[in-house]
């Protein structure tokens, strides 16, 4: 009766040993996904700002070009 109980306890301990790293991996993956989402949001915001700046620059360049041809 002792050996089956030891086998059950060792099996349970083996599952605990495997579960602890699995939980740590889950937590780290979740943290990484939040960082990726934040970085994606920042990149989208920066791309929008760059597009706005490029539009303004193109408009001012167009004004300079048309002013130079009219002189």
C-alpha positions as CSV (number, residue, x, y, z in Angstrom):
1,X,0.0,0.0,0.0
2,X,3.0,2.3,0.6
3,X,4.3,2.1,-3.0
4,X,1.1,3.1,-4.7
5,X,0.8,6.1,-2.4
6,X,4.4,7.1,-3.1
7,X,3.7,6.8,-6.9
8,X,0.7,9.0,-6.6
9,X,2.6,11.6,-4.6
10,X,5.5,11.6,-7.1
11,X,3.1,11.9,-10.0
12,X,1.4,14.9,-8.3
13,X,4.8,16.5,-7.6
14,X,5.8,16.0,-11.3
15,X,2.6,17.8,-12.4
16,X,3.4,20.7,-10.0
17,X,6.9,20.9,-11.3
18,X,5.6,21.1,-14.9
19,X,2.8,23.5,-14.0
20,X,5.0,26.2,-12.3
21,X,7.0,26.9,-15.5
22,X,3.9,26.7,-17.6
23,X,2.2,29.5,-15.5
24,X,5.4,31.6,-15.7
25,X,5.5,31.2,-19.5
26,X,1.8,32.2,-19.6
27,X,2.4,35.3,-17.6
28,X,5.4,36.4,-19.6
29,X,3.6,35.8,-22.9
30,X,0.7,37.9,-21.7
31,X,3.1,40.7,-20.6
32,X,4.8,40.5,-24.0
33,X,1.5,40.7,-25.9
34,X,0.6,43.9,-23.9
35,X,3.9,45.4,-24.8
36,X,3.5,44.5,-28.5
37,X,0.0,46.1,-28.5
38,X,1.4,49.3,-26.9
39,X,4.2,49.4,-29.4
40,X,1.8,48.9,-32.3
41,X,-0.4,51.8,-31.0
42,X,2.7,54.0,-30.7
43,X,3.9,53.1,-34.2
44,X,0.4,53.9,-35.6
45,X,0.3,57.2,-33.9
46,X,3.8,58.1,-35.1
47,X,2.8,57.1,-38.7
48,X,-0.2,59.3,-38.5
49,X,1.9,62.2,-37.3
50,X,4.5,61.6,-40.1
51,X,1.7,61.5,-42.7
52,X,0.3,64.8,-41.4
53,X,3.8,66.4,-41.5
54,X,4.5,65.1,-45.0
55,X,1.2,66.4,-46.2
56,X,2.0,69.9,-44.9
57,X,5.5,69.7,-46.3
58,X,4.2,68.7,-49.7
59,X,1.7,71.5,-49.7
60,X,4.4,74.1,-48.9
61,X,6.7,72.6,-51.5
62,X,3.9,72.8,-54.1
63,X,3.4,76.5,-53.2
64,X,7.1,77.2,-53.6
65,X,7.2,75.4,-56.9
66,X,4.2,77.2,-58.4
67,X,5.5,80.6,-57.1
68,X,8.9,79.9,-58.8
69,X,7.3,79.2,-62.2
70,X,5.1,82.3,-62.1
71,X,8.0,84.7,-61.6
